[in-house]
Amino acid sequence: MEDVAAYAGVALKTVSRVVNGEPGVTPGTTERVRAAIDQLGFRRNDSARILRKGQTASIGLIMEDIGDPFYSALSRAVEDVAREHDYLLFTGSSDEDPVRERELALAFCARRVDGLIVIPASDDHTYLLPEIAAGTTAVFVDRPARLIEADTVISDNVGGARQGVGHLIAGGHRRIGFIGDSPGIFTSMLRHRGYREAMSGAGLRVDDSWVAMSTPTPENVGLALRRMLAGSAPVTALFCGNNRTSVAALRHLRALGAGPAFVGFDDFELADLLSPGVTVVAQDVARLGRGAAELLFRRLAGDRGPVERTEIATRLIPRGSGELAAPVS
């Protein structure tokens, strides 16, 4: 840095301000300093910065599976905000395993990340309390923390499911099936509640055979569909609780040659290109990720306000599959 200052003919503090993006330097001087940096091949010493500020300029993001389009889109939104703050983002997939989530979180903390954004798999986050007490900031997204108070950014899962099922009811459907994820998952439970509320609000009963909640493997989804479409009174419409369930269900329906009306919670790639296009309740994934990251950086900047819980609205996107009329009985 001293060589850059001498080459540019400025004070050492001026170079420091330019390198760290601090105000107080004229555009002409900034340009001269940057030219000297390029000429000399200077690189900022982040180790010195860590010692000086006590921060690593890095954050960790723990999600279920980065291979899932929902989580990759969320990760990209977090990364964009991190980049705006000149921070590096580390990511890891928990595979919905509480032990792996804990290992990842503590590994990130051991590497002294300044903050964590967590899509939780665990039902007990008290293991983070020592890390939070030591200065690590934590924000939870998509689902809330368990057994600790922490900032959270989630979608309106109940309202979105209620709207999607209500859309099918408005189309004349009375026998509507629900295929959700495992009942222990927070979002799955809320979307099931929204389904139930929509049905009861319309004065409709729910037969036990119309509901399936388990890990959305192709086998589990196939079994659920065959049960719902069998018998003398099969379901005429289907509401799926997430994008993986929707894709698995659509593949089975194509193989079975069945065509009940269909609405899925979560949009997914090519949903608009199928015939008919798939009607979905879409989450604003970018807003979820950006909201969590911006809240995290507010806390890192010194915001000590009360714990926040932000709920982001979903929106119904009609494309054809949810608008198929109920058969006349």
ZALUM-248032 format. One record per residue (C-alpha): y, x, z. Coordinates in steps of 0.02 Angstrom, whole numbers, plus 50000, padded with zeros to 5 digits. Example, Ala and Ser with C-alpha at 12.3 -4.5 7.8 and 13.67 -1.06 7.14 Angstrom:
residues 2
497755061550390;499475068450357;
This chain:
residues 329
500005000050000;501175014750035;500845021249858;501305004149786;502915003749888;503405021249828;502965017249646;503965001049648;505395008549749;505304995349888;504924994750073;503144993650136;503514976550213;504054970150042;502364974849968;501494966250114;502484950350083;502034950149899;500194953649930;500054940050063;501104927149970;502474926850102;504254921050061;505814931850062;505574942149904;506614939649746;505694935749583;506244952149506;505614962449652;503984952549656;503704956349472;504044974949501;502824975549648;501464966549549;501694978549404;501464993049525;499894984749596;499174983049421;499625000749374;498865008549530;497354996949542;497784991849720;496604980149814;497034971449977;496054977650128;495324961650199;494534971150343;496264976150402;496854958350380;495424951950489;495864964250627;497704959850617;497594940850606;495884937450684;495414927150530;494164930650390;494954918950261;493254910850235;492464893950273;490684887450267;490044871350189;488344864250238;487664850150132;485984841950101;485614848949928;486854857749815;485734852949668;486174834549694;487664829749582;488514820849727;488504836449834;488944848349693;490484837749654;490954837549838;490714856349848;491844859149699;493224848749779;493104858949940;493104875149840;494684869949748;495614867149912;494954883449983;495574892749830;497294884949850;497334892850024;496644909549960;495014906850057;493224910550008;491914896850022;490114899750076;488864885650046;487104881550104;485864867250086;485044859850240;483734849650144;484024835950274;483204847450403;484094848350572;483364865550610;483974872550445;485694864750471;485844873150639;485254889950570;486524889150429;487954884050543;487614897850668;487354910650528;489054906250455;489834907350628;489014924350656;489894930050498;491524924050577;492014910150457;493624902050514;492964884450491;491464873650446;491294857850342;489634849550380;488664835250301;487534832950451;485654831650456;485524833850645;485694820250776;486374832650904;487844844050866;488134850451042;487494867250981;489204869250897;490194867251058;490164885951103;490714890350927;492124877650931;492664884151102;492694901651026;493904895850892;492864889550746;493554873450673;492304859950617;492544844650507;491134832750460;491034823650294;489984809150226;489244806450401;489954808950576;489444822050703;488214816750838;488524818851025;490194827950999;491934822050952;492444829350784;493524825450634;492594815150504;492904809450324;491714796050259;491594782450127;491664763750164;489774762050155;489644744650229;491054737450125;490434745649965;488664738949987;489334721850031;490374721749872;488934727349762;487734714249830;489104701149827;489324704849642;487494700549613;487634684849717;489154679449616;488054681049461;486884667749530;485554678849608;484744673049769;483234684549782;483984701949792;482984717449840;483644732749930;482934750349912;483744762750029;483484780350095;482654784350261;483284772550398;483764787150511;485114792750389;486834786550440;487404781350265;485744772750228;485894762350386;487674756950345;487264752150166;485794741950227;486984733250347;488174729350203;486714721850104;486224710950252;488014705450283;488244700250101;486634690250102;486954681650268;488764678450221;488144668850069;486874659250174;485414668150092;483814673450179;483054690850163;481184692050148;480414707650226;479564711650060;481284713249978;481804728250083;481164746150074;481904760950168;481064777950154;481294794950073;481674790649891;480224799549809;479654792249642;478044786449727;478944777249867;480184768949749;478784763749631;477784755649771;479314746249833;479734739849659;477984733749622;477974724249787;479664716349755;479244711149577;477534703949619;477054686449671;477704669349626;479484672849684;479954690549634;481694697249660;482874694049515;484104707749562;484034724749645;485284734849745;484904753449768;485634763449911;486024780049825;485984789049657;484254796849679;483504779949721;484384772049572;483724784949449;481944783549516;482034764549510;482704764149333;481304775249272;480004763849350;480834748149283;480814755449108;478954759249124;478594742049193;479624733349060;480514723849198;482354719949190;483084712849350;484964713849371;485384730549448;486794738449550;486714755749627;487724763849764;488414780349693;488824783949513;487764796349416;487844805749253;487454795649095;487454779049192;488684772349064;487604777548915;486044767748962;485754750648887;486374740848974;487544752749065;487204753949251;488404744749365;488794755249518;489774755749679;490624772549656;491174784049794;492714794849768;491754811049794;493214822349750;494304813449876;492944815150009;492814833849983;494674836749965;495064825850116;493844835450226;494494852350165;496324847750185;495984841450361;495084857750401;496544868250340;497774857550438;496784861550594;496714880050548;498604879650529;498784873750708;498684854650704;498044849750877;498194830850856;496864818250908;495164818150823;495294809050656;494074797650565;494564793950385;493654780550285;493864780950096;493674765249992;492324763449859;492514753949695;491374743049591;491154748549409;490354734449306;489414740949154;488144727549113;486604729549221;487374720349368;488034706549259;486334700349197;486224681949241;484934675349362;483484666549274;483484647749286;482154642249411;
